[in-house]
Every structure is written in C-alpha cells, then in structure tokens.
Amino acid sequence: MQYQNPILSGFHPDPSICRVGKDFYLVTSSFEYFPGIPIFHSRDLVHWEQIGHCLTRNSQVHLVTGAPNCLNIYAPTIRYHEGTFYVVVTNVTGDNHGNFIVTATDPAGEWSEPIPLPFAGIDPSLFFDDDGEVYYLGTDGGIYLSQLDIATGEAIGETHALWQGTANNPEGPHLYKINGMYYLLLAQGGTELCHMAVLARSKSILGPYEPCPHNPILTNIGKNLPIKAAGHADLVDDADGNWWAVCLGNRPLAYPFRHNLGRETMLVPARLENGWFYLGEDRAVLPEFTVEHAPAEEIPAGYAACSAVTDDFRGDSLHLMWNYIYNPVEGLIQQTASGLQMHGNEVSLWEDAPKAWLGRRQEHFCCTVEADLHFVPQQEGEEAGLTVYMNPAHHYEIARTMRDGGDCVILRRRIGGLCAVEQVLPYSDETMTLRLECDRDRYQFSFRTADGTVQPVGSGETQYLTTEAGGCFTGNYIALYASGNGKPMTTTATFPRFSYQPEAE
C-alpha cells in the first residue's frame, strides 16, 4: 500500500488513536473551537470519516477568552476498555488546568458529562493494566503516574514520577504493555521545529525506565523534508499485529518556514524489534510511505475528512465540519429553510469574544470557496461576509456592509496592529456570491453578482496568516460571519449555500 501524509490535513494536532476489532478511532485537540475534540473513524488508517465530537454541549466544557489559539482543549487521549470509550483531556483556562474524562459506548453518539480529575498539568493519558488496575499519566514539569478510580475520577495512593525524557519539555505521555514490558512514549523539544518522540521501557510500571538506545525514535530535525516539527505520537497495532504511530507535523509554505494550515495528523509505520520500537524511515515522517502490510483499503461511506463539500444548511444539525469560536451564544446563528442565518452581535472580528462566526478548517493549500449571501445592511458598520481567520489579530475578509452611508463590498486585512480596508466597491443588490481562492502564495477574493458578473476585489499574502507571523497552536479557518461592529445588527444575514473545493497544486 502507498499512502500520503498528512492523513488529516489542516488543523488536527496532538492525535491519539485506539483500535476496537478492525475499527480505528482518532481524536485531536480543538483549543477554543466548539464543538470540541473531533472524533474520526477508519478501517484502513488512511481514509478517515469524521463521526462527531466529544464535547457538544455547553454543560461539558466552558471555553475561556483571553489568549486566542493558546487556551482551552489540549491534547486528548482516547482509549477503549470493556465496552466503553474514554477520552481524557485538559481544559487550559489560564493558570487553571482542569483535567477530566468523558465516556461513551457509541463514539459517534453523545458523550458523558465530564468526570473531573484531581491532577495538575496537561497532556493526560489513561492506561488499563491487565491486572484490572487503571492509571493516569500526566505532564507537570515531568511525567508522572497515579492509580485512578475510573468511575469516580479519584486518585488512589501516591503520585509517582516516571521519567523526564532525554531533553527539555517532556510532555504527551502514553503507556503500553507489550510482552510483559511497559513502554513509555513521550513528546519533547516543544511543538516547533525541535519536536520529537522518545521512548523508554521498564519491567515495572513504576520504573525505573530505561531510555531507548536510538532515541529520539521519531524526528524530522535536520532533514530536508516538506514535513517539519514531527512529534507527539501515539502507537496502535492493527488486527494483523502490525504496529503504526500517528503523530503531528506541519508543512511550511516555503522558506523561511511558515505554516498556515496548523499542525496536522501524520501516519508512520512502526515495528517492534529486539525489544524496541522503530518508527518511520530512519525515524523520519515522510510525505509518502509504501508499506507491505496494511489493512485493506476502505473508503468511508459518510463525510470523508478533508474532502470537498457543499452545504445548504437544511439538515437537522450543522455539518460536522463546522465550528463556533468559544461556546455558542443563543440567537446569533440558526439553520432555517432558507439557509444559515446570522444575526450579529456587537462583537467585531478583531475582538476576542464569542461572535456570529461559523468556520471550517482550511485543510488544503489550494482550494476554492464560495458562499451565497443575502444581506442588505441597514445601519452604518454592520457587515456580513467571508473571512480567512487565524485569530482576532490576523485575518482577511470580503464583506457586504454600509460605509459612510453607502452600500458597498469591502476587502479588509488585519495583520497584528495594522488594519486596512483596501478596497471599497459600491454594491446595492440583495444577493451575491462571495468567492475565495487559496494557494500557497495568496488569498484572492472576488464576488459574483446576481447577473453572473465576477468582480475581483483584491488579495493578501498567505505568509502573514501563519503561525510564525502571529498564531500559536491552531491553523487557519475559513468562516462565515456577521457583526454589528459596536452594536447589535438590525437585520439578518442569510447564507443559503457554502462550498469548499480542494484544488490540485
């Protein structure tokens, strides 16, 4: 089998995976976006179907403002034990790191209310030993372990330090028991270009842990490859006994290295040989692997992750690709027979607060997006449009608005503290189609009028909407939005159709 990385493109960092029979399930971080923790299913490890989210109700999670792209839902771990799926995760809310577990018997269904945990730090993991004991692993200056009452979330006994890794920033621990030996897999080096995965083993769960002699077992440091910053791995075996690892990595646009899609999910073959794991090709994550033994290819019947999609918003619920920023606020967004309706509040795009905003990940360097818009502004400054959005300080948008008393279409770009409306075109019709064309170099905006005329509006460089230019842990979203820019909107914006089409590079 030959496959290409990433297996989940766009903002899908910190992957964790488990297997039940021939079915694989995978979760990733979601930070300030809601619903939280997307969950995917696959039979062949390469083709993934998004089947839901683990955090779908406001009662399950409170997402805080204050540091966009830096807070909230970090690094979940998914495990399965005796008929139940468990996801353990951290909600980072400034100085307060709240760890909790949610459970489900059907991973595509509703997940439980959180079981709070008394443990500090981030990047939690669970381990079910074959003697029936359950353990919690966490990161708090180093990697530690505690026995856990899985039903109540209470700690049992003392907390034990396990291993500090081989360099700085040990995090993301996962524990496995194979042939009577405990294997401890960590990330370290930070989630930038020095990211890596390291391994240790012990005959006892409490250690001491012996470092692998060929650490790091996974890294792209110093390699001339299009994938950078590989690390934060999780191991899984398939039904035939072959080992695999999922990990994160990013793909810079060009040199100097800047990436706009966020940290993505990669798949690498693994093998257990002479008591140690060997990952990838000479420890590297390649953009393409050819493997002899792999699960039979199976294309998902449902929504295939990272694929083309058109949405008319007429279903009973939102398409799984969509996210809000922070917990949704009632009355701002609703589905109707005529399409998605947005009644913007006073919050502008550049404010760090819940707003009338609905976005999907940009999952391809090259893609074309269209959104039909029905909207005539009734007061100065209110607007509705289409935005490429990294965070409140870094975004470009095309919008229908009222400016100096006149109806118009604008192109605006915000890059940190710099903000400019770069184009203003008079426009008075009620309907239009907003269009965005993305490639590695530029985001190009245009609109189509009711009579089919296409009007270019302008463009912006991709390099200024990258993590290195002003982001942190997430990637770019493409979003529909509406805002009164200082006061609630007086009229509703309706989006009858949205389409996302990947294009060949």
Secondary structure, 3 states (H helix, E strand, C coil): CEEECCCECCCCCCCEEEEECCEEEEECCCECEECEEEEEEECCCCCCEEEEEEECCCCCCCCCCCCCCCCEEEEEEEEEECCEEEEEEEEEECCEEEEEEEEECCCCCCCCCCEECCCCCEEEEEEECCCCCEEEEEECCCEEEEEECCCCCCEEEEEEEEECCCCCCCEEEEEEEECCEEEEEEEECCCCCCCEEEEEEECCCCCCCEECCCCCCECCCCCCCCCEEEEEEEEEECCCCCEEEEEEEECCCCCCCCCCCCCEEEEEEEEEECCEEEECECCECCCEEECCCCCCCCCCCCCECCCCEEECCCCCCCCCCCEEECCCCCCCEEEECCEEEECCCCCCCCCCCCCEEEEEECCCCCEEEEEEEECCCCCCCCEEEEEEEEECCEEEEEEEEEECCEEEEEEEEEECCEEEEEEEEECCCCEEEEEEEECCCEEEEEEECCCCCEEEEEEEEHHHCCHHHHCCCCCCEEEEEEECCCCCCCCCEEEEEEEEEECCC
